[in-house]
Amino acid sequence: MTLVERGKDTVVAEETPAKQLAAEDAIKTVQNISRTIKEFSGNLRGTLKALRESGAIPVLAQEIREAAFAIRDTAKDINEAAKELKESHVISDTAGAAEDTLKSAQDTIQAVKDTVKAAAEASPHTAEAVQVGVEKVRQESRRMAEMAKQGAAKIKHTIKNKAELV
């Protein structure tokens, strides 16, 4: 910014330092912030006065207290349910059954492969039909194994979430 000063017969131009402009901007900003704080402070005082006069603060405090009790009771219920599941061994039994199912499916696939190999040697035409059957058994076994894994994962996830809530 350029300032123009008039001397006797001459005009003198000077540059205003950037620091001076920055300081002026900072002062204006602080003044604006101060005004805003003052306005909000007045609004807040009015709101608190209205809340006190209306009796809303004690009601709100009572509602918060009741909500805290409800949360506590729910956490206790979840904790008890998680303990019951653990003690009943439902989860470990289910996971064990899923593991047994997977092993059984793998054993079945191996037995079918052995049967196909023997059938292929005995009758080449029958081998194709058996191979189709083997593929169906393989796909179904994979599907069942995946379902068992997903079920075990869901159970584990549910228990973990319930444990975190407690």
NORUR-V463197 format. One record per pair of residues at least 4 apart in sequence whose ideal C-beta (glycine too) atoms are under 6 Angstrom apart, sorted by the first residue. I is the first residue (numbers start at 1). J is the second residue. D is the distance in Angstrom with one decimal. If there is no record, write none. Layout:
i:j:d
I:J:D
I:J:D
This chain:
i:j:d
1:16:4.5
2:13:5.3
3:14:5.0
3:16:5.9
4:11:5.8
4:13:5.7
5:12:4.8
6:11:5.8
7:12:5.8
16:20:5.7
37:41:6.0
51:56:4.9
51:57:5.4
56:60:5.9
75:166:5.4
78:162:4.9
78:165:5.2
78:166:5.7
79:166:4.3
82:162:4.9
82:163:5.8
84:88:5.9
85:90:5.6
85:91:5.9
89:93:5.2
91:155:5.4
95:152:5.0
98:148:3.6
98:152:5.1
101:148:5.4
102:145:4.7
105:141:3.7
105:145:5.7
109:138:5.7
109:141:5.9
112:134:4.7
112:137:5.5
116:130:4.6
116:131:5.7
116:134:5.3
119:126:5.1
119:127:5.3
119:130:4.9
120:127:3.5
